[in-house]
Amino acid sequence: MQQGLAEAALTLRGISAFEITNWTADVENNQVVRYKVTMHVAFKVEHHTTTP
């Protein structure tokens, strides 16, 4: 989760929350080797207006 949030923060500003909508794991030799999550990230949209 932290890695996904860090990746999102590279291009998004103002992240305020996230929701995990799916969580899975890869297993090899009866050991969890990788987790995968699907997350929705909430962030503030900044509107920029131009003055003519």
N, C-alpha and C positions, 0 to 999 in steps of 0.2 A: 504494500500500500504506500509506504513512504517513497519508494522509487517512482511509482506512478504519479504521486503528488509532486515530487521534485521535477519530473519530466513535464508535467502540465505547467508548472511555474516558470518554465523557460519561455513560454509564449503567452501566458495569461497573467494579468495583474489583478490584485484584489480578490484572490481566492478566499472564500469565507467558509466553505463546508464541502463535504463530499459524502456520497452514499454508495456503499458497496451493493451492487445488484446481483452479482454472481461471484462465486468463489469456487475454484477447482484446484486440484493439485495433480502433478505428474508423479507417478511412482515407478521406480526402477529397483529391482532386486528387493522388493518389499520395504523400500525406504522412500519417503517423500523427497524428491529432488528439486521440485520447482512448484511454487504457488502461482496461480493466475487469478486475477480479479478483474471484474468489469465494474467500473466506477463512474458515477455521474458527478461532475465537479460543478459547484456553484461559484459564480464570480460576478462582480459588479461590472456592468457595461457602462463605459464612459462615453458620453455623447460630446462631440466637439462641434461647436458651431463656428462658422466663419462670418465675419462682418463685411458686407460689401463696401 
